[in-house]
Amino acid sequence: MSHVVLIPGAGGAGWYWSRVVPLLEAAGHTAVALDLPADDDAAGLPEYVELAHAACAYAEDVVLVGQSLGGFTAVMTAAHLVRSGRPPRALVLLNAMVPAPGETPGAWWGNVDSESERKAAAAAGGWPDDPYDLDAYFLHDVDPVVAAEGEEFQREEVEAVFVSPCAIDAWPDVPTRVLAGADDRFFPLSLQRRVARDRLGIDVQVVPGGHLAALSQPEAVTAAILDSA
């Protein structure tokens, strides 16, 4: 059985994985959902990776899962484990930012031209062209009761992470899968397909749900993770 380390996106709330953890455990795996110090001005990607590495403990079969901004932490943690002679079993990216070596999260948006595809998707789909509209971009497919449960865990991501470079020389030699939400409005499927192809040379695996698919479609997301566990 695998030890699954689940890394959240911006805001660093491990609660994001609250509907997936029990499903992984019911399947016989261990699972840890990280809480990251998103509101700490002194905490950047190196500090996030340190916490993720500690969560791997000394498990032999680690599966790293990164969502959205968590893709940076997941990839750097995978590279760290490879260097230490303990390569993870798999690296799974869910609606994630796929970083290039040395790239910062702040630069990623322009480097992959994410805004043009977000705007095009909004125009085609008829939702507002405002990425700060939480209901339109993040909660449109999340049960309101579930969304309300998460309000107390929300934190603003401070600048420290966005200026931290992805400290890898090359993509780690780890089996990698990219899961892309069919209804992700923030990172549209077309964007995720292009970035995965251009940067990793792989196709995405489409799962149901939007950007917060682990909340709206936990069974489907869990099943996709289990394919690597």
C-alpha positions as CSV (number, residue, x, y, z in Angstrom):
1,M,0.0,0.0,0.0
2,S,1.1,3.6,-0.6
3,H,1.6,6.6,1.5
4,V,-0.2,9.5,-0.3
5,V,0.9,13.1,0.5
6,L,-1.7,15.6,-0.7
7,I,-0.5,19.1,-1.3
8,P,-3.0,21.9,-1.6
9,G,-3.0,25.0,-3.8
10,A,-3.0,28.7,-2.9
11,G,-4.0,29.3,0.6
12,G,-2.3,26.1,1.8
13,A,-5.4,24.6,3.4
14,G,-5.1,20.8,3.9
15,W,-8.9,20.8,4.4
16,Y,-9.2,21.0,0.5
17,W,-8.4,17.2,0.6
18,S,-10.9,16.4,3.4
19,R,-13.2,14.4,1.1
20,V,-10.4,12.4,-0.5
21,V,-8.4,11.4,2.6
22,P,-11.1,9.0,4.0
23,L,-11.6,7.4,0.6
24,L,-7.9,6.7,0.2
25,E,-7.8,5.3,3.7
26,A,-10.8,3.1,3.1
27,A,-8.8,1.7,0.1
28,G,-6.1,0.6,2.5
29,H,-3.6,3.5,2.0
30,T,-2.2,6.1,4.4
31,A,-2.8,9.7,3.5
32,V,-1.6,13.0,4.8
33,A,-3.1,16.3,3.7
34,L,-0.6,19.1,4.3
35,D,-1.4,22.4,5.9
36,L,1.0,25.0,4.5
37,P,1.9,28.4,6.1
38,A,0.5,30.4,3.2
39,D,0.1,33.6,5.3
40,D,3.7,33.6,6.5
41,D,5.8,36.2,4.8
42,A,8.9,34.2,5.6
43,A,7.7,30.9,4.1
44,G,8.4,30.3,0.4
45,L,8.7,27.1,-1.7
46,P,11.8,25.8,0.3
47,E,9.8,25.9,3.5
48,Y,6.8,24.2,1.8
49,V,9.1,21.5,0.4
50,E,10.6,20.9,3.9
51,L,7.1,20.3,5.3
52,A,6.2,18.0,2.4
53,H,9.4,16.0,2.7
54,A,8.7,15.5,6.4
55,A,5.2,14.3,5.6
56,C,6.8,11.6,3.4
57,A,8.4,10.2,6.6
58,Y,10.3,7.0,5.7
59,A,7.5,5.4,3.7
60,E,8.7,3.3,0.8
61,D,5.9,3.8,-1.6
62,V,5.1,7.6,-1.6
63,V,2.7,9.1,-4.0
64,L,2.9,12.9,-4.2
65,V,-0.2,14.8,-5.3
66,G,-0.2,18.5,-5.9
67,Q,-3.2,20.7,-6.7
68,S,-3.0,24.0,-8.5
69,L,-0.1,26.0,-7.0
70,G,0.8,22.8,-5.1
71,G,2.3,21.5,-8.3
72,F,5.5,23.5,-7.6
73,T,5.9,22.0,-4.1
74,A,5.1,18.5,-5.4
75,V,7.7,18.6,-8.2
76,M,10.4,20.0,-5.9
77,T,9.6,17.4,-3.2
78,A,9.8,14.6,-5.8
79,A,13.2,15.9,-7.0
80,H,14.4,16.1,-3.3
81,L,13.3,12.5,-2.7
82,V,15.1,11.3,-5.9
83,R,18.3,13.0,-4.8
84,S,18.1,11.4,-1.4
85,G,17.8,7.9,-3.0
86,R,14.1,7.5,-2.1
87,P,12.2,8.3,-5.4
88,P,8.4,8.5,-5.0
89,R,6.3,5.8,-6.6
90,A,4.4,8.5,-8.6
91,L,3.8,12.2,-9.0
92,V,0.2,13.2,-9.6
93,L,-0.7,16.8,-10.6
94,L,-4.4,17.9,-10.3
95,N,-5.4,21.1,-12.1
96,A,-1.8,22.1,-11.3
97,M,0.8,24.6,-12.4
98,V,3.4,22.5,-14.2
99,P,6.7,24.4,-13.5
100,A,9.8,24.6,-15.6
101,P,13.2,24.5,-13.9
102,G,14.0,27.8,-12.2
103,E,10.6,29.3,-12.9
104,T,8.7,31.1,-10.2
105,P,4.9,30.7,-9.7
106,G,4.6,34.4,-10.3
107,A,6.2,34.1,-13.8
108,W,4.3,30.9,-14.7
109,W,1.1,32.7,-15.7
110,G,2.7,34.8,-18.4
111,N,5.1,32.1,-19.5
112,V,2.2,29.7,-20.4
113,D,-0.1,32.5,-21.5
114,S,-2.8,31.2,-19.1
115,E,-4.9,34.4,-19.3
116,S,-5.7,34.2,-23.0
117,E,-7.2,30.7,-22.6
118,R,-9.1,31.6,-19.4
119,K,-10.6,34.6,-21.1
120,A,-11.5,32.6,-24.2
121,A,-13.2,30.0,-22.1
122,A,-15.2,32.6,-20.2
123,A,-16.4,34.2,-23.4
124,A,-17.4,30.8,-24.8
125,G,-19.0,29.6,-21.6
126,G,-20.7,32.8,-20.7
127,W,-19.3,33.3,-17.1
128,P,-17.7,36.5,-15.9
129,D,-14.3,37.5,-17.0
130,D,-13.1,38.0,-13.5
131,P,-10.8,35.4,-12.0
132,Y,-11.5,36.8,-8.5
133,D,-15.1,35.8,-8.8
134,L,-15.0,32.8,-6.5
135,D,-18.5,31.5,-7.3
136,A,-17.8,31.6,-11.1
137,Y,-14.3,30.1,-11.1
138,F,-13.9,28.0,-8.0
139,L,-17.3,27.1,-6.4
140,H,-19.6,26.7,-9.4
141,D,-19.7,22.9,-9.0
142,V,-19.0,22.6,-5.3
143,D,-21.9,21.8,-2.9
144,P,-22.7,25.0,-1.0
145,V,-22.7,23.0,2.3
146,V,-19.1,21.7,1.5
147,A,-18.0,25.2,0.5
148,A,-19.3,26.7,3.8
149,E,-17.4,24.1,5.8
150,G,-14.2,25.4,4.2
151,E,-14.6,29.0,4.9
152,E,-12.8,28.9,8.3
153,F,-9.7,27.4,6.7
154,Q,-9.2,30.1,4.0
155,R,-6.0,32.1,4.0
156,E,-4.5,34.5,1.5
157,E,-1.3,33.3,-0.1
158,V,1.4,35.9,0.5
159,E,4.0,37.0,-2.0
160,A,6.9,34.8,-0.7
161,V,5.9,31.7,-2.7
162,F,5.2,33.5,-5.9
163,V,8.8,34.8,-6.1
164,S,10.4,31.5,-5.1
165,P,12.0,29.6,-8.0
166,C,11.3,26.0,-8.8
167,A,14.7,24.6,-7.6
168,I,15.1,21.7,-10.0
169,D,17.6,21.2,-12.8
170,A,15.2,19.0,-14.8
171,W,11.9,17.2,-14.3
172,P,12.5,14.4,-11.8
173,D,12.7,10.9,-13.1
174,V,9.4,9.9,-11.6
175,P,6.2,8.5,-13.2
176,T,4.1,11.6,-13.7
177,R,0.4,12.0,-14.4
178,V,-1.6,15.2,-15.0
179,L,-5.2,15.1,-14.0
180,A,-7.3,17.9,-15.5
181,G,-10.8,18.8,-14.6
182,A,-13.2,18.8,-17.5
183,D,-15.0,21.9,-16.1
184,D,-12.0,23.8,-14.7
185,R,-12.7,27.4,-15.5
186,F,-9.5,28.8,-13.9
187,F,-7.1,26.5,-15.7
188,P,-9.2,25.5,-18.7
189,L,-8.8,22.0,-20.1
190,S,-7.2,23.3,-23.3
191,L,-4.6,25.1,-21.3
192,Q,-3.7,22.1,-19.2
193,R,-3.5,19.9,-22.3
194,R,-1.1,22.3,-24.0
195,V,1.1,22.8,-21.0
196,A,1.3,19.1,-20.2
197,R,2.2,18.3,-23.9
198,D,4.7,21.2,-24.3
199,R,6.5,20.8,-20.9
200,L,6.2,17.1,-20.2
201,G,5.3,15.5,-23.5
202,I,2.3,13.7,-22.0
203,D,-1.4,13.8,-22.4
204,V,-3.7,14.8,-19.5
205,Q,-6.2,12.4,-17.9
206,V,-9.5,14.1,-17.8
207,V,-11.5,13.9,-14.6
208,P,-14.9,15.4,-13.9
209,G,-15.2,18.6,-11.9
210,G,-13.8,22.1,-11.9
211,H,-10.7,23.6,-10.4
212,L,-11.6,22.3,-6.9
213,A,-12.4,18.8,-8.2
214,A,-11.3,17.1,-5.0
215,L,-14.3,18.8,-3.3
216,S,-16.8,18.5,-6.0
217,Q,-15.8,15.0,-7.4
218,P,-13.9,13.3,-4.6
219,E,-14.7,9.7,-5.7
220,A,-13.5,10.4,-9.3
221,V,-10.3,12.2,-8.0
222,T,-9.6,9.4,-5.6
223,A,-10.0,6.7,-8.2
224,A,-7.5,8.6,-10.5
225,I,-5.0,8.9,-7.6
226,L,-5.4,5.2,-6.9
227,D,-4.3,4.4,-10.4
228,S,-0.8,5.5,-9.3
229,A,-0.9,4.1,-5.8
